[in-house]
């Protein structure tokens, strides 16, 4: 089957002009390692579950808000290596979190 030059160009234009297909995020992961949240900032779509996994041998927390102003949304203790906690962010916004035991450890979730 032969294609004409015009058909090839039209096909290429249709492919280039087509809007990108957006896939829903099924989950997101934040690791706690060497006294840091990795990544420190994460952007997700509303309704995406976010899981924090402790990779350190010691206890950490994942506490919503800031040390000077906890917001009560969540406060999970991750007892040691392999412990995890999942929270689903249903509403768009910016959500801060920190470790209550090591208050220099802070992070942020941006929900679109």
C-alpha positions as CSV (number, residue, x, y, z in Angstrom):
1,X,0.0,0.0,0.0
2,X,1.4,3.3,-1.1
3,X,0.8,6.5,0.9
4,X,0.9,9.9,-0.7
5,X,3.1,12.6,0.6
6,X,0.0,14.6,1.6
7,X,-1.4,11.6,3.6
8,X,1.9,11.2,5.5
9,X,2.0,14.9,6.4
10,X,-1.7,14.8,7.5
11,X,-0.9,11.8,9.7
12,X,2.1,13.5,11.3
13,X,0.1,16.7,11.9
14,X,-2.7,14.7,13.6
15,X,-0.2,12.9,15.9
16,X,1.6,16.1,16.8
17,X,-1.6,18.1,17.4
18,X,-3.3,15.4,19.5
19,X,-3.5,16.4,23.2
20,X,-1.3,14.3,25.5
21,X,-3.0,11.5,27.3
22,X,-2.9,12.1,31.1
23,X,-2.7,9.0,33.3
24,X,-4.1,9.1,36.8
25,X,-1.5,8.7,39.5
26,X,-2.2,5.4,41.3
27,X,0.2,6.1,44.3
28,X,3.2,8.1,45.4
29,X,6.0,7.2,47.8
30,X,8.1,9.3,50.2
31,X,11.1,7.5,51.8
32,X,12.4,8.5,55.2
33,X,16.2,7.9,55.0
34,X,19.1,9.4,56.9
35,X,16.9,11.8,58.8
36,X,15.3,13.2,55.6
37,X,12.0,12.9,53.7
38,X,12.9,12.0,50.1
39,X,11.5,13.7,48.1
40,X,11.0,16.7,50.4
41,X,8.3,18.1,48.1
42,X,5.9,16.0,46.1
43,X,3.1,17.0,43.7
44,X,0.1,14.7,43.2
45,X,-3.4,14.7,41.9
46,X,-6.3,14.9,44.3
47,X,-7.3,11.4,45.4
48,X,-3.8,10.0,45.2
49,X,-2.6,7.9,48.2
50,X,0.8,8.9,49.4
51,X,2.9,6.3,51.4
52,X,5.8,7.2,53.7
53,X,8.2,4.4,54.3
54,X,10.8,4.5,57.0
55,X,14.2,3.3,55.7
56,X,16.0,4.2,59.0
57,X,16.5,1.9,61.9
58,X,15.0,4.4,64.4
59,X,11.5,5.7,65.0
60,X,10.2,8.7,63.1
61,X,6.7,10.3,62.8
62,X,4.8,11.7,59.9
63,X,2.8,14.5,61.5
64,X,0.7,17.0,59.5
65,X,1.3,20.8,59.9
66,X,4.5,22.2,61.3
67,X,6.2,21.8,64.8
68,X,4.8,25.1,65.9
69,X,1.3,24.4,64.5
70,X,0.2,20.8,64.1
71,X,-3.1,20.6,62.1
72,X,-4.3,17.2,63.3
73,X,-4.9,15.8,59.9
74,X,-2.6,12.9,60.6
75,X,0.1,11.8,63.1
76,X,1.6,8.4,62.4
77,X,4.5,6.7,64.2
78,X,6.8,4.7,62.0
79,X,8.6,2.4,64.5
80,X,11.6,1.4,62.4
81,X,12.9,0.2,59.1
82,X,10.1,-1.0,56.8
83,X,7.3,0.7,58.7
84,X,4.9,2.7,56.5
85,X,1.9,5.0,56.6
86,X,-0.5,5.9,53.8
87,X,-2.7,8.9,53.6
88,X,-5.0,9.9,50.6
89,X,-5.2,13.6,49.9
90,X,-8.7,14.2,48.6
91,X,-8.7,18.0,48.3
92,X,-6.4,20.3,46.3
93,X,-4.0,22.4,48.4
94,X,-0.6,22.5,50.0
95,X,0.0,20.2,52.9
96,X,3.0,20.4,55.2
97,X,4.4,17.6,57.4
98,X,7.3,16.9,59.7
99,X,8.8,14.4,62.1
100,X,7.8,15.2,65.6
101,X,10.9,13.6,67.0
102,X,13.3,15.3,64.6
103,X,11.7,18.6,63.9
104,X,14.2,19.7,61.3
105,X,12.7,16.9,59.1
106,X,10.0,18.7,57.0
107,X,8.2,18.2,53.8
108,X,5.3,19.3,51.6
109,X,2.6,17.7,49.4
110,X,1.1,19.9,46.7
111,X,-2.3,18.4,45.6
112,X,-3.6,19.6,42.2
